[in-house]
Structures are given as C-alpha cells and as structure tokens.
Amino acid sequence: MDNARPGVLIIDDEKMSINVLSHILNQDYTIYTARDGQTGLEIAEEYVPNLILLDIVMPGMDGYEVIAKLRESEVTKDIPVIFITGLTNNEDIKKALAIKVSDYIFKPVNAADVKSKVDKHIKSTVT
C-alpha cells in the first residue's frame, strides 16, 4: 500500500459504480477495486486497505458473505466496511447492523456523502 495515502478497496460488480466511487475518492486515497467478492477478499488480504466500500447485491458471493469472511480473517477482521447499496428496507439495514457494518451509503451515491463518510471512517483508523 502507498504509505502516504490511506487505501480504500471498492468491491462492486457494477463497473459504473466503481468508476464513480473511484472518481470521488482517488485524489485523497489509494484505490483498489474488485468486481466480485472472492477477488475483493484476495485484495483485502494482500493490501490491507484502511476501509472497504462493499456492494451487497453481487452475483456469486454477496456482500453479507464477503463481510463474514473478512471478519473471520486475522488480517482483515478490523477493517471498517461501508455497505454501498440500493437496498433500503429496514430488514436489510437491521441485518447489516447486526454484522457490524460501519456505515451505509445508498445508491445512487451522493459525492459529498461518500467523501464525508469515507473521511470519517478513515480518520478513525489512521489516528
């Protein structure tokens, strides 16, 4: 990882979402990306980013499965995870809070909201 800049891993199967989030964050953070859960887990283990932005609905391994595997690993268990999702019903929110997701960002994303939440959680990991 680039020691001068905190790292953010974006795991989302939608290329457009990755591009938008990368554009919002790439001036301040080193960005890593993955289009599926398994690749995201491998990148998280290798680079140990300061924060993970994780889509919930993905083919194969969904966001809930990814976060469960992140929490099982000694290397990645303490990395804050922010769910990026279009899901807005109370059951999804309760399920995410039960597995200790750090925050939520709803799609379509708002650049100021993304920046604010990422900055807040990065500060908590770096200081």
Phi, psi and omega per residue, in radians:
M1 nan 2.565 3.069
D2 -1.190 1.952 -3.043
N3 -1.139 -0.415 -3.109
A4 -1.355 -0.389 -3.072
R5 -2.256 2.342 3.063
P6 -1.100 2.658 -3.123
G7 -1.799 2.487 3.063
V8 -2.195 2.204 3.068
L9 -1.760 2.199 3.092
I10 -1.873 2.109 3.095
I11 -2.032 1.919 -3.101
D12 -2.746 2.385 -3.133
D13 -1.362 -0.236 -3.133
E14 -1.639 2.021 -3.115
K15 -1.023 -0.672 -3.137
M16 -1.081 -0.716 3.111
S17 -1.092 -0.772 3.108
I18 -1.054 -0.772 -3.128
N19 -1.100 -0.753 -3.132
V20 -1.129 -0.852 -3.124
L21 -1.118 -0.714 3.109
S22 -1.067 -0.753 -3.135
H23 -1.074 -0.704 -3.130
I24 -1.167 -0.627 -2.939
L25 -1.861 -0.264 -2.942
N26 -1.193 -0.252 3.101
Q27 -1.307 -0.481 -3.068
D28 -1.918 -0.281 -3.019
Y29 -2.327 2.675 2.947
T30 -1.405 2.192 -3.034
I31 -1.843 2.291 2.990
Y32 -2.042 2.547 -3.116
T33 -2.352 2.648 3.045
A34 -2.551 2.495 -3.123
R35 -1.736 0.030 3.082
D36 -2.649 2.833 -3.053
G37 -1.084 -0.764 -3.094
Q38 -1.100 -0.792 3.102
T39 -1.100 -0.692 3.102
G40 -1.041 -0.738 3.108
L41 -1.101 -0.726 3.135
E42 -1.115 -0.759 3.133
I43 -1.145 -0.725 3.136
A44 -1.059 -0.734 3.131
E45 -1.155 -0.687 -3.071
E46 -1.334 -0.776 -3.008
Y47 -1.787 -0.294 -3.120
V48 0.773 1.216 -3.133
P49 -1.155 2.848 3.112
N50 -1.326 -0.377 -3.059
L51 -2.721 2.598 3.067
I52 -2.168 2.253 2.979
L53 -1.736 2.095 -2.947
L54 -2.240 2.129 3.038
D55 -1.264 2.539 3.108
I56 -1.466 -0.884 -3.025
V57 -1.590 1.841 3.094
M58 -2.452 2.622 3.074
P59 -1.194 2.684 -3.125
G60 1.352 -1.976 -3.127
M61 -1.529 2.053 3.131
D62 -1.449 3.076 -3.080
G63 -1.063 -0.596 3.117
Y64 -1.139 -0.703 3.108
E65 -1.178 -0.691 3.141
V66 -1.091 -0.838 -3.098
I67 -1.144 -0.619 3.098
A68 -1.070 -0.741 3.125
K69 -1.214 -0.653 3.077
L70 -1.041 -0.737 -3.095
R71 -1.252 -0.351 3.113
E72 -1.377 -0.362 -3.055
S73 -1.598 2.330 3.073
E74 -1.061 -0.564 -3.086
V75 -1.278 -0.660 -2.985
T76 -1.969 -0.015 -2.984
K77 -1.093 -0.462 -3.089
D78 -1.775 0.064 3.135
I79 -1.252 2.201 3.074
P80 -1.112 2.445 3.127
V81 -2.151 2.238 3.031
I82 -1.918 2.146 3.065
F83 -1.313 2.341 3.012
I84 -1.918 2.052 -3.014
T85 -2.692 2.718 2.981
G86 -1.648 -0.138 3.129
L87 -1.303 2.233 -3.084
T88 -2.239 0.102 -3.104
N89 -1.397 2.740 -3.043
N90 -1.055 -0.591 -3.130
E91 -1.121 -0.731 3.107
D92 -1.122 -0.720 -3.139
I93 -1.151 -0.776 3.110
K94 -1.066 -0.745 -3.134
K95 -1.086 -0.735 -3.137
A96 -1.161 -0.755 -3.138
L97 -1.138 -0.571 3.136
A98 -1.163 -0.471 3.136
I99 -1.753 0.300 3.023
K100 1.094 0.773 2.968
V101 -1.234 2.485 -3.051
S102 -1.296 -0.574 -3.064
D103 -2.942 3.063 3.116
Y104 -2.226 2.459 2.907
I105 -2.251 2.172 -3.074
F106 -1.608 2.483 3.052
K107 -1.510 2.536 -0.072
P108 -1.210 2.473 -3.038
V109 -1.291 2.621 3.041
N110 -1.881 2.157 -3.031
A111 -0.978 -0.761 -3.129
A112 -1.131 -0.669 3.120
D113 -1.145 -0.798 3.122
V114 -1.030 -0.907 -3.093
K115 -1.039 -0.799 -3.120
S116 -1.078 -0.840 -3.102
K117 -1.208 -0.717 3.116
V118 -1.123 -0.824 3.126
D119 -0.992 -0.787 -3.121
K120 -1.034 -0.843 -3.075
H121 -1.320 -0.541 3.064
I122 -1.144 -0.772 3.128
K123 -1.000 -0.635 -3.126
S124 -1.229 -0.356 -3.134
T125 -1.663 -0.429 -3.026
V126 -1.626 -0.481 -3.100
T127 -1.766 nan nan
